[in-house]
Structures are given as structure tokens and as C-alpha cells.
């Protein structure tokens, strides 16, 4: 999969949940569907046959596709338009960062100094080993949930910048009364350098995005926000099977040594931590009524893998959900709203187990990583990683 960097040239606003009616916060990552929309906008702006507000031959608005087979062949973006629906865009995150799993915990006393630890390995009664024995204060050593990103072993926060704006009366060109609102945008500069987001583009024709050098991502692009330069880095070669095998060996050794719950587990049983690297759209049909623990874990397995990976057993789930309703601007005016859907949030961790030869397990896991799980995978949803760096390489102290 070709790696792609998006270098920020202006502040970014990706609409998140509003704190108040007059505060517009931005997400600190870029979902794949926003990246696709940004590329689509640039393609349409350069298309001489595109007429805003006019349907294509399939009845869609603002849609990338061939509008005239013969005339389109004269355009340098012909092959990109032809293959655009087959190209996948991942979620984009700040370069050099990893997603903190929901199983991570940080010291409540010195969160910015002490090591972030993992409850999968050290158990639910985890204490900070660096400060719990310093004095008799019972509060010392307590740990709390950590979310967001990790860089160099420490929590990382994306820089933000706030703007105050006022709505304009379109008839008089003056400000409206009681119309002040704040925009909390991602700042384009961090430590004196431009902030860079990194992700992947894949599929037939992924290399064809090269002619597009700049895109406008997110909201308020008409006033200059969300401007990003594009740099295609090429494919990343990884010996994933070897990495997985070593990671599984390291994780299982540590979980049996450090977590009392797994000390006496069968030797032929392999535990597998799975981290959600993006949100996932899973089919949770059959979970509308109360379930006991075994039924709940079994339904989770079916939602992620269907019936194809029955050898993977779900042991524990650390998840958060969001109910989301978006818009589809390819539809007619007044019919934009999509039905609500449940999204499992990035950072979710599922502990799996399997009892089969290691070689077969590694091949199966590598295949799932490559394909993803759930729906809407071409827009980056359902990307997962087994034995992430956080789970496989964390050292106890």
C-alpha cells in the first residue's frame, strides 16, 4: 500500500460533535471518507464536463466518474476517474504517532513522566511501579485511562487553535446579532514545523493520484482552511508474518508472567491482542436484547469475522461506540441524511485466543490485517492490527 503524507498549509476543521451550539470542534484525525471527498472535489474542479447541480447518467450529484467516454480520454485524470471507486483511502493520523489502545493506563500522579502501561498484560489492578512505593500515600500509584495518541512512549496531543467568527447576513453583508461562534481547529504548525498527517492509499489506480498536488480537506475550505500538500512515498515493505510471530511469542510470554489470570492457561493456547486502527462498522444484529457473557463474546466474533474464522475465540472486549448519522451529497436536495449507524471507535481492543499451529495462525491474522473487518473498508473503516507495538514490546519495570 503506498504511503501518503498530507502536509498542512492552513488550519483544519473536521466536524466533530458540538460541545455547545456556538462551538465547532475539530477531530484530530482525518477519516478516509473525508480524504476521498477532498480528492473528488479536486477532480471535479478540473473536469470540463462537470456541471455543478447537474446529475450524471446514474442520477448522482457531485460524483466522480466518466461523463463522456471519448472526451474523457483526452484528460490527464481519465484513468483516475475511471478507477476512483476502486481506490481505498485509510484514516490519516499525525506522522510518528500510534493510537493508544483503550487498555492503556497512565499514572494519575505524574501522567506526563511515568510510563504508560497495559491492563491486558498487568491486570485490572495495575499500579504505577515508578511511584507507588515512594511514600505511604495510598493515592500514589493509581492509574487512569489514557486515550488519544502515543509518541516516544509518552502521550501526544495534537495542537489546536481557536477562532471566533460571526455569521453574516446575506442580504445586508453585515454581521447578524447574537451570531458569534468559535471554531476549535487543528493548528497547521507544531514546534515551528508544519504538521503532517500520514496514511495509505491502495487499490487499482492508487498510483494515479500523483497529478493532484493539493487538496482542501474538511469544513470552511472556501475560506482557505484544510489546505494540504500531497506527497506519495511509495509502498512500505514489511515482513509482517515474521513480525506477527515474534510479537505473539513476546505477548504470550509476558501475559503469562505478569497477569495472574492467565498464569495457568494451557500452553497450546495462544492469546492475540487486536487493536482497531480506525473506526469499524460492524453488524451487531442479534444483540438487541440482553445476552450473557458467552453469547455476547460469540456475537462479537461473528460481527468481526463472520463464520469464516471460527477458530478465533473472543476472550475480552474493551470497546467504545458512537451512534453516527451523516450525509450523502450525491443524493437529491432534502434526501441527504443517511440512516444512523453504530461505529466501534478506534482504540478498541479485543483479546482473542486460538488453539492451532502458529504458522496457520500467523497467515490467517496477516490476511485479516490486509482485508480489514466490517463495512465501508474502502474509506478506511475496519483497519485492525494484531500485536501492535504497544502490546508486543512494552517492557515491565
BAFIVEX-495671 format. One record per residue (C-alpha): residue number from 1; x, z negated, y negated. Coordinates in Angstrom, 2 decimals. Layout:
BEGIN
+-----+---------+---------+---------+
!   i !    east !      up !   north !
+-----+---------+---------+---------+
! NUM !       X !       Z !       Y !
...
+-----+---------+---------+---------+
END
This chain:
BEGIN
+-----+---------+---------+---------+
!   i !    east !      up !   north !
+-----+---------+---------+---------+
!   1 !    0.00 !    0.00 !    0.00 !
!   2 !    1.51 !    0.98 !   -3.37 !
!   3 !    2.15 !   -1.99 !   -5.65 !
!   4 !    0.87 !   -1.55 !   -9.19 !
!   5 !    1.70 !   -3.56 !  -12.31 !
!   6 !   -0.61 !   -3.84 !  -15.32 !
!   7 !    1.34 !   -4.86 !  -18.43 !
!   8 !   -0.87 !   -6.44 !  -21.06 !
!   9 !   -0.74 !   -4.92 !  -24.54 !
!  10 !   -3.66 !   -6.87 !  -26.02 !
!  11 !   -5.73 !   -9.97 !  -25.08 !
!  12 !   -8.02 !   -9.65 !  -22.07 !
!  13 !  -11.65 !  -10.69 !  -21.63 !
!  14 !  -13.08 !  -10.55 !  -18.09 !
!  15 !  -16.51 !  -12.11 !  -18.35 !
!  16 !  -16.84 !  -15.42 !  -16.52 !
!  17 !  -19.60 !  -17.99 !  -16.50 !
!  18 !  -20.51 !  -19.05 !  -20.02 !
!  19 !  -19.80 !  -22.67 !  -20.92 !
!  20 !  -22.32 !  -22.51 !  -23.77 !
!  21 !  -24.40 !  -19.73 !  -25.29 !
!  22 !  -21.85 !  -19.20 !  -28.06 !
!  23 !  -18.65 !  -19.44 !  -25.93 !
!  24 !  -17.42 !  -16.47 !  -23.89 !
!  25 !  -14.64 !  -17.47 !  -21.43 !
!  26 !  -12.42 !  -15.01 !  -19.61 !
!  27 !  -11.38 !  -15.14 !  -15.97 !
!  28 !   -7.62 !  -15.45 !  -15.43 !
!  29 !   -7.55 !  -12.65 !  -12.85 !
!  30 !   -8.87 !   -9.09 !  -12.68 !
!  31 !  -11.31 !   -8.27 !   -9.83 !
!  32 !  -10.83 !   -4.94 !   -8.10 !
!  33 !  -14.17 !   -3.56 !   -9.29 !
!  34 !  -13.05 !   -4.11 !  -12.93 !
!  35 !   -9.85 !   -2.17 !  -12.26 !
!  36 !  -11.85 !    0.65 !  -10.66 !
!  37 !  -14.21 !    0.73 !  -13.66 !
!  38 !  -11.25 !    0.89 !  -16.06 !
!  39 !   -9.75 !    3.87 !  -14.23 !
!  40 !  -13.18 !    5.53 !  -14.02 !
!  41 !  -13.62 !    5.18 !  -17.78 !
!  42 !  -10.28 !    6.86 !  -18.48 !
!  43 !  -11.07 !    9.69 !  -16.07 !
!  44 !  -14.45 !   10.33 !  -17.69 !
!  45 !  -12.97 !   10.25 !  -21.20 !
!  46 !  -10.58 !   13.02 !  -20.16 !
!  47 !  -13.27 !   15.06 !  -18.39 !
!  48 !  -14.52 !   18.06 !  -20.46 !
!  49 !  -17.63 !   18.34 !  -18.27 !
!  50 !  -18.75 !   14.72 !  -18.64 !
!  51 !  -21.68 !   14.20 !  -21.00 !
!  52 !  -22.50 !   10.52 !  -21.75 !
!  53 !  -26.06 !    9.67 !  -20.81 !
!  54 !  -26.42 !   12.68 !  -18.51 !
!  55 !  -26.97 !   12.35 !  -14.76 !
!  56 !  -24.69 !   14.00 !  -12.25 !
!  57 !  -26.10 !   16.09 !   -9.38 !
!  58 !  -26.75 !   12.90 !   -7.38 !
!  59 !  -28.72 !   11.24 !  -10.18 !
!  60 !  -25.91 !    8.83 !  -11.15 !
!  61 !  -24.67 !    7.95 !  -14.63 !
!  62 !  -21.06 !    7.21 !  -15.66 !
!  63 !  -19.85 !    8.23 !  -12.22 !
!  64 !  -16.54 !    9.82 !  -11.22 !
!  65 !  -16.93 !   12.94 !   -9.09 !
!  66 !  -16.68 !   16.72 !   -9.12 !
!  67 !  -19.18 !   18.22 !  -11.55 !
!  68 !  -18.28 !   21.88 !  -11.12 !
!  69 !  -16.18 !   22.87 !   -8.10 !
!  70 !  -14.44 !   25.82 !   -9.76 !
!  71 !  -13.91 !   24.45 !  -13.27 !
!  72 !  -12.77 !   21.07 !  -11.95 !
!  73 !   -9.87 !   22.70 !  -10.07 !
!  74 !   -8.26 !   23.53 !  -13.41 !
!  75 !   -7.97 !   19.84 !  -14.35 !
!  76 !   -4.85 !   17.77 !  -13.52 !
!  77 !   -7.14 !   14.94 !  -12.35 !
!  78 !   -9.02 !   17.19 !   -9.90 !
!  79 !   -7.66 !   15.57 !   -6.74 !
!  80 !   -8.04 !   12.08 !   -8.18 !
!  81 !  -11.74 !   12.70 !   -8.94 !
!  82 !  -12.22 !   14.24 !   -5.50 !
!  83 !  -10.78 !   11.19 !   -3.73 !
!  84 !  -11.75 !    8.42 !   -6.16 !
!  85 !  -14.48 !    6.94 !   -3.92 !
!  86 !  -11.94 !    6.55 !   -1.09 !
!  87 !   -9.33 !    4.69 !   -3.14 !
!  88 !   -9.17 !    0.90 !   -2.85 !
!  89 !   -8.24 !   -1.49 !   -5.67 !
!  90 !   -7.20 !   -5.07 !   -4.95 !
!  91 !   -7.71 !   -8.08 !   -7.19 !
!  92 !   -4.87 !   -8.36 !   -9.73 !
!  93 !   -3.13 !  -11.69 !  -10.40 !
!  94 !   -0.30 !  -12.78 !  -12.75 !
!  95 !    3.00 !  -11.48 !  -11.39 !
!  96 !    5.02 !  -14.01 !   -9.40 !
!  97 !    2.08 !  -16.33 !   -8.72 !
!  98 !    0.46 !  -17.33 !   -5.45 !
!  99 !   -3.10 !  -18.60 !   -5.09 !
! 100 !   -3.39 !  -22.34 !   -4.49 !
! 101 !   -5.46 !  -22.97 !   -1.35 !
! 102 !   -8.38 !  -25.39 !   -1.51 !
! 103 !   -6.41 !  -27.52 !    0.98 !
! 104 !   -3.70 !  -28.21 !   -1.63 !
! 105 !   -3.36 !  -31.60 !   -3.31 !
! 106 !   -1.22 !  -32.76 !   -6.23 !
! 107 !   -0.07 !  -36.18 !   -7.36 !
! 108 !   -2.56 !  -37.86 !   -9.69 !
! 109 !    0.19 !  -39.80 !  -11.49 !
! 110 !    2.73 !  -37.02 !  -12.09 !
! 111 !    0.94 !  -33.73 !  -11.30 !
! 112 !    3.46 !  -31.50 !  -13.11 !
! 113 !    6.55 !  -33.04 !  -11.50 !
! 114 !    5.84 !  -34.02 !   -7.93 !
! 115 !    5.41 !  -31.66 !   -5.00 !
! 116 !    2.06 !  -30.06 !   -4.15 !
! 117 !    1.13 !  -30.91 !   -0.56 !
! 118 !   -1.32 !  -29.57 !    2.05 !
! 119 !   -4.02 !  -31.62 !    3.80 !
! 120 !   -4.01 !  -29.28 !    6.79 !
! 121 !   -0.50 !  -30.44 !    7.64 !
! 122 !   -0.51 !  -34.02 !    6.36 !
! 123 !   -4.14 !  -35.02 !    6.94 !
! 124 !   -7.03 !  -36.09 !    4.74 !
! 125 !   -5.41 !  -39.44 !    3.85 !
! 126 !   -2.48 !  -37.71 !    2.22 !
! 127 !   -0.38 !  -39.75 !   -0.24 !
! 128 !    2.36 !  -38.62 !   -2.62 !
! 129 !    5.57 !  -39.63 !   -0.87 !
! 130 !    7.56 !  -39.46 !   -4.12 !
! 131 !    5.77 !  -42.26 !   -5.94 !
! 132 !    3.60 !  -44.33 !   -3.56 !
! 133 !    6.41 !  -46.80 !   -2.74 !
! 134 !    7.77 !  -47.22 !   -6.29 !
! 135 !    5.63 !  -50.26 !   -7.07 !
! 136 !    2.65 !  -52.16 !   -5.74 !
! 137 !    0.11 !  -50.36 !   -7.90 !
! 138 !   -2.47 !  -49.08 !   -5.42 !
! 139 !   -3.31 !  -46.15 !   -7.71 !
! 140 !    0.18 !  -44.69 !   -7.33 !
! 141 !    0.45 !  -42.15 !   -4.56 !
! 142 !   -3.13 !  -40.92 !   -4.97 !
! 143 !   -3.58 !  -37.18 !   -4.82 !
! 144 !   -6.29 !  -34.91 !   -6.19 !
! 145 !   -7.45 !  -31.37 !   -5.56 !
! 146 !   -5.34 !  -28.59 !   -7.07 !
! 147 !   -6.73 !  -25.16 !   -7.91 !
! 148 !   -5.50 !  -22.04 !   -9.61 !
! 149 !   -2.00 !  -20.70 !   -9.06 !
! 150 !    1.39 !  -21.91 !   -7.92 !
! 151 !    4.76 !  -20.59 !   -9.08 !
! 152 !    8.10 !  -22.00 !   -8.00 !
! 153 !    6.39 !  -24.88 !   -6.19 !
! 154 !    4.51 !  -26.05 !   -9.32 !
! 155 !    1.05 !  -25.42 !  -10.71 !
! 156 !    0.82 !  -22.46 !  -13.07 !
! 157 !   -1.77 !  -21.87 !  -15.78 !
! 158 !   -2.50 !  -18.51 !  -17.37 !
! 159 !   -2.15 !  -18.70 !  -21.20 !
! 160 !   -5.33 !  -18.26 !  -23.22 !
! 161 !   -6.06 !  -17.57 !  -26.87 !
! 162 !   -9.30 !  -18.22 !  -28.78 !
! 163 !  -11.03 !  -16.06 !  -31.35 !
! 164 !  -14.08 !  -16.82 !  -33.48 !
! 165 !  -16.38 !  -13.93 !  -34.26 !
! 166 !  -19.74 !  -13.35 !  -35.87 !
! 167 !  -22.42 !  -10.89 !  -34.89 !
! 168 !  -23.06 !   -8.03 !  -37.33 !
! 169 !  -26.46 !   -6.87 !  -38.49 !
! 170 !  -26.50 !   -3.14 !  -37.59 !
! 171 !  -28.83 !   -2.31 !  -40.48 !
! 172 !  -27.04 !   -4.09 !  -43.34 !
! 173 !  -23.49 !   -4.19 !  -41.98 !
! 174 !  -23.25 !   -7.88 !  -42.88 !
! 175 !  -22.91 !  -10.97 !  -40.68 !
! 176 !  -26.00 !  -12.43 !  -39.09 !
! 177 !  -26.98 !  -16.00 !  -39.89 !
! 178 !  -26.17 !  -18.58 !  -37.17 !
! 179 !  -24.34 !  -15.99 !  -35.11 !
! 180 !  -20.81 !  -17.41 !  -34.76 !
! 181 !  -19.37 !  -17.32 !  -31.24 !
! 182 !  -15.98 !  -17.98 !  -29.64 !
! 183 !  -14.02 !  -15.79 !  -27.23 !
! 184 !  -11.54 !  -17.54 !  -24.94 !
! 185 !   -9.35 !  -14.59 !  -23.89 !
! 186 !   -6.24 !  -14.31 !  -21.72 !
! 187 !   -3.25 !  -14.11 !  -24.05 !
! 188 !   -1.13 !  -10.99 !  -23.68 !
! 189 !    2.12 !  -12.91 !  -24.33 !
! 190 !    3.70 !  -15.68 !  -22.26 !
! 191 !    7.09 !  -17.23 !  -23.11 !
! 192 !    7.77 !  -14.39 !  -25.52 !
! 193 !    7.13 !  -11.63 !  -22.96 !
! 194 !    4.11 !   -9.53 !  -22.13 !
! 195 !    2.01 !  -11.00 !  -19.32 !
! 196 !    1.98 !   -8.73 !  -16.25 !
! 197 !   -0.72 !   -8.58 !  -13.58 !
! 198 !    0.15 !   -7.29 !  -10.13 !
! 199 !   -1.99 !   -5.83 !   -7.36 !
! 200 !   -2.31 !   -2.98 !   -4.89 !
! 201 !   -3.95 !    0.43 !   -4.71 !
! 202 !   -4.48 !    2.15 !   -1.38 !
! 203 !   -6.36 !    4.90 !    0.45 !
! 204 !   -6.36 !    8.68 !    0.40 !
! 205 !   -5.19 !    9.79 !   -3.03 !
! 206 !   -3.90 !    6.38 !   -4.21 !
! 207 !   -0.72 !    8.04 !   -5.48 !
! 208 !   -2.82 !   10.31 !   -7.72 !
! 209 !   -3.40 !    7.57 !  -10.34 !
! 210 !    0.08 !    8.27 !  -11.80 !
! 211 !   -1.10 !   10.64 !  -14.61 !
! 212 !   -3.09 !    7.76 !  -16.12 !
! 213 !   -0.64 !    5.63 !  -18.12 !
! 214 !   -3.01 !    3.27 !  -19.94 !
! 215 !   -6.37 !    1.70 !  -19.13 !
! 216 !   -8.80 !   -0.54 !  -21.00 !
! 217 !   -9.99 !   -3.42 !  -18.82 !
! 218 !  -12.92 !   -5.77 !  -19.31 !
! 219 !  -15.06 !   -6.52 !  -22.34 !
! 220 !  -14.53 !   -5.62 !  -26.01 !
! 221 !  -12.36 !   -2.63 !  -25.12 !
! 222 !  -13.94 !   -0.74 !  -28.04 !
! 223 !  -12.17 !   -3.14 !  -30.44 !
! 224 !   -8.82 !   -2.94 !  -28.64 !
! 225 !   -8.98 !   -5.75 !  -26.10 !
! 226 !   -7.89 !   -5.31 !  -22.49 !
! 227 !   -5.35 !   -2.56 !  -23.16 !
! 228 !   -2.85 !   -2.34 !  -20.30 !
! 229 !    0.08 !   -0.10 !  -19.40 !
! 230 !    0.39 !    1.02 !  -15.77 !
! 231 !    3.49 !    1.02 !  -13.60 !
! 232 !    3.31 !    2.23 !   -9.98 !
! 233 !    6.05 !    0.54 !   -7.93 !
! 234 !    5.61 !    2.27 !   -4.58 !
! 235 !    4.98 !    0.90 !   -1.09 !
! 236 !    6.18 !   -2.56 !   -0.10 !
! 237 !    7.81 !   -2.56 !    3.35 !
! 238 !    7.27 !   -5.79 !    5.26 !
! 239 !    7.95 !   -6.78 !    8.86 !
! 240 !    4.60 !   -8.54 !    8.98 !
! 241 !    4.49 !   -9.13 !   12.75 !
! 242 !    7.83 !  -10.99 !   12.67 !
! 243 !    6.76 !  -12.99 !    9.60 !
! 244 !    3.50 !  -14.00 !   11.27 !
! 245 !    5.18 !  -15.05 !   14.50 !
! 246 !    7.71 !  -17.24 !   12.64 !
! 247 !    5.01 !  -18.64 !   10.33 !
! 248 !    2.73 !  -19.60 !   13.22 !
! 249 !    5.59 !  -21.32 !   15.01 !
! 250 !    6.55 !  -23.27 !   11.88 !
! 251 !    2.96 !  -24.25 !   11.02 !
! 252 !    2.08 !  -25.42 !   14.54 !
! 253 !    5.25 !  -27.48 !   14.81 !
! 254 !    4.54 !  -29.25 !   11.52 !
! 255 !    0.83 !  -29.82 !   12.09 !
! 256 !    1.54 !  -31.49 !   15.43 !
! 257 !    4.31 !  -33.65 !   13.95 !
! 258 !    2.60 !  -34.70 !   10.72 !
! 259 !   -1.17 !  -34.70 !   11.34 !
! 260 !   -2.30 !  -37.33 !   13.82 !
! 261 !   -5.50 !  -35.35 !   14.54 !
! 262 !   -3.50 !  -32.58 !   16.24 !
! 263 !   -0.69 !  -34.54 !   17.94 !
! 264 !   -2.30 !  -34.39 !   21.37 !
! 265 !   -3.74 !  -30.88 !   21.20 !
! 266 !   -2.98 !  -28.54 !   24.16 !
! 267 !    0.40 !  -26.82 !   23.99 !
! 268 !   -1.11 !  -23.42 !   24.74 !
! 269 !   -3.41 !  -23.72 !   21.72 !
! 270 !   -2.21 !  -22.00 !   18.53 !
! 271 !   -3.57 !  -23.08 !   15.14 !
! 272 !   -3.86 !  -20.40 !   12.45 !
! 273 !   -4.44 !  -21.11 !    8.71 !
! 274 !   -6.28 !  -18.26 !    6.96 !
! 275 !   -6.21 !  -18.09 !    3.14 !
! 276 !   -8.72 !  -15.99 !    1.16 !
! 277 !   -6.60 !  -14.00 !   -1.33 !
! 278 !   -9.75 !  -12.75 !   -3.10 !
! 279 !  -13.46 !  -13.46 !   -3.11 !
! 280 !  -15.30 !  -12.33 !    0.02 !
! 281 !  -18.81 !  -11.01 !    0.57 !
! 282 !  -19.85 !  -12.34 !    3.97 !
! 283 !  -23.16 !  -12.01 !    5.77 !
! 284 !  -24.44 !  -15.55 !    6.31 !
! 285 !  -27.74 !  -14.60 !    7.90 !
! 286 !  -28.99 !  -17.29 !   10.24 !
! 287 !  -27.62 !  -20.12 !    8.08 !
! 288 !  -30.77 !  -20.62 !    6.00 !
! 289 !  -31.72 !  -23.76 !    7.97 !
! 290 !  -29.69 !  -26.89 !    8.80 !
! 291 !  -27.07 !  -26.44 !   11.53 !
! 292 !  -24.94 !  -28.87 !   13.47 !
! 293 !  -21.16 !  -28.63 !   13.11 !
! 294 !  -20.55 !  -26.41 !   16.14 !
! 295 !  -23.28 !  -23.95 !   15.16 !
! 296 !  -22.02 !  -23.88 !   11.57 !
! 297 !  -18.44 !  -23.06 !   12.60 !
! 298 !  -19.66 !  -20.42 !   15.06 !
! 299 !  -21.73 !  -18.69 !   12.34 !
! 300 !  -18.69 !  -18.69 !   10.08 !
! 301 !  -16.72 !  -16.91 !   12.78 !
! 302 !  -19.46 !  -14.31 !   13.18 !
! 303 !  -19.71 !  -13.77 !    9.41 !
! 304 !  -15.96 !  -13.13 !    9.15 !
! 305 !  -15.17 !  -11.21 !   12.33 !
! 306 !  -18.49 !  -10.20 !   13.90 !
! 307 !  -18.39 !  -10.18 !   17.69 !
! 308 !  -15.05 !   -8.35 !   17.89 !
! 309 !  -12.75 !  -11.35 !   17.53 !
! 310 !  -14.50 !  -13.87 !   19.76 !
! 311 !  -11.14 !  -15.30 !   20.86 !
! 312 !  -10.60 !  -16.70 !   17.34 !
! 313 !  -12.32 !  -20.07 !   17.11 !
! 314 !  -13.11 !  -21.67 !   13.74 !
! 315 !  -11.88 !  -25.29 !   13.66 !
! 316 !  -12.38 !  -26.28 !   10.00 !
! 317 !  -13.58 !  -24.68 !    6.75 !
! 318 !  -12.51 !  -25.58 !    3.19 !
! 319 !  -14.64 !  -23.31 !    1.02 !
! 320 !  -16.41 !  -22.92 !   -2.30 !
! 321 !  -19.21 !  -20.46 !   -3.05 !
! 322 !  -20.71 !  -18.74 !   -6.03 !
! 323 !  -24.07 !  -17.05 !   -6.49 !
! 324 !  -23.46 !  -13.85 !   -8.44 !
! 325 !  -25.72 !  -11.19 !   -9.92 !
! 326 !  -24.05 !   -8.18 !  -11.52 !
! 327 !  -24.94 !   -4.80 !  -12.98 !
! 328 !  -24.68 !   -1.21 !  -11.81 !
! 329 !  -24.39 !    1.11 !  -14.82 !
! 330 !  -24.70 !    4.22 !  -12.63 !
! 331 !  -28.44 !    3.48 !  -12.45 !
! 332 !  -31.13 !    4.28 !  -15.00 !
! 333 !  -31.59 !    2.06 !  -18.04 !
! 334 !  -33.64 !   -1.01 !  -17.15 !
! 335 !  -32.63 !   -0.86 !  -13.45 !
! 336 !  -29.05 !   -2.09 !  -13.81 !
! 337 !  -29.47 !   -5.53 !  -12.26 !
! 338 !  -28.18 !   -5.98 !   -8.72 !
! 339 !  -29.77 !   -8.49 !   -6.32 !
! 340 !  -27.99 !  -11.87 !   -6.19 !
! 341 !  -25.26 !  -12.28 !   -3.57 !
! 342 !  -23.21 !  -15.17 !   -2.20 !
! 343 !  -19.45 !  -14.91 !   -2.69 !
! 344 !  -16.91 !  -17.06 !   -0.90 !
! 345 !  -14.28 !  -17.83 !   -3.53 !
! 346 !  -10.56 !  -17.05 !   -3.42 !
! 347 !   -8.52 !  -20.05 !   -2.30 !
! 348 !  -10.88 !  -20.77 !    0.59 !
! 349 !   -9.03 !  -21.85 !    3.75 !
! 350 !  -10.29 !  -21.51 !    7.31 !
! 351 !   -8.36 !  -23.14 !   10.15 !
! 352 !   -8.60 !  -21.04 !   13.30 !
! 353 !   -7.34 !  -21.58 !   16.83 !
! 354 !   -6.68 !  -19.28 !   19.75 !
! 355 !   -5.52 !  -19.57 !   23.33 !
! 356 !   -3.88 !  -16.27 !   24.21 !
! 357 !   -0.32 !  -14.81 !   24.28 !
! 358 !    1.47 !  -14.90 !   20.91 !
! 359 !    2.14 !  -11.13 !   20.83 !
! 360 !   -1.56 !  -10.31 !   21.20 !
! 361 !   -2.49 !  -12.90 !   18.57 !
! 362 !    0.01 !  -11.53 !   16.03 !
! 363 !   -1.18 !   -7.94 !   16.48 !
! 364 !   -4.80 !   -8.99 !   16.04 !
! 365 !   -4.06 !  -11.01 !   12.89 !
! 366 !   -1.98 !   -8.23 !   11.32 !
! 367 !   -4.87 !   -5.83 !   11.89 !
! 368 !   -7.36 !   -8.18 !   10.17 !
! 369 !   -5.00 !   -8.62 !    7.20 !
! 370 !   -4.76 !   -4.86 !    6.81 !
! 371 !   -8.51 !   -4.23 !    7.01 !
! 372 !   -9.92 !   -7.34 !    5.32 !
! 373 !  -13.22 !   -9.02 !    6.12 !
! 374 !  -16.79 !   -8.79 !    4.83 !
! 375 !  -18.21 !   -6.18 !    2.47 !
! 376 !  -17.00 !   -4.19 !   -0.55 !
! 377 !  -13.39 !   -4.10 !    0.65 !
! 378 !  -12.50 !   -1.01 !   -1.42 !
! 379 !  -12.98 !   -3.17 !   -4.52 !
! 380 !  -10.56 !   -5.82 !   -3.24 !
! 381 !  -13.06 !   -8.24 !   -1.73 !
! 382 !  -12.29 !   -9.90 !    1.61 !
! 383 !   -8.48 !   -9.84 !    1.41 !
! 384 !   -7.03 !  -12.59 !    3.62 !
! 385 !   -3.57 !  -13.81 !    4.60 !
! 386 !   -2.60 !  -15.76 !    7.70 !
! 387 !    0.14 !  -18.38 !    7.46 !
! 388 !    0.66 !  -17.98 !    3.73 !
! 389 !    3.93 !  -19.15 !    2.19 !
! 390 !    2.27 !  -22.39 !    1.12 !
! 391 !    1.15 !  -23.23 !    4.67 !
! 392 !    4.13 !  -21.91 !    6.62 !
! 393 !    7.09 !  -23.01 !    4.51 !
! 394 !    6.10 !  -26.26 !    2.82 !
! 395 !    8.70 !  -28.94 !    3.58 !
! 396 !    7.84 !  -32.61 !    4.01 !
! 397 !    9.76 !  -35.27 !    2.11 !
+-----+---------+---------+---------+
END
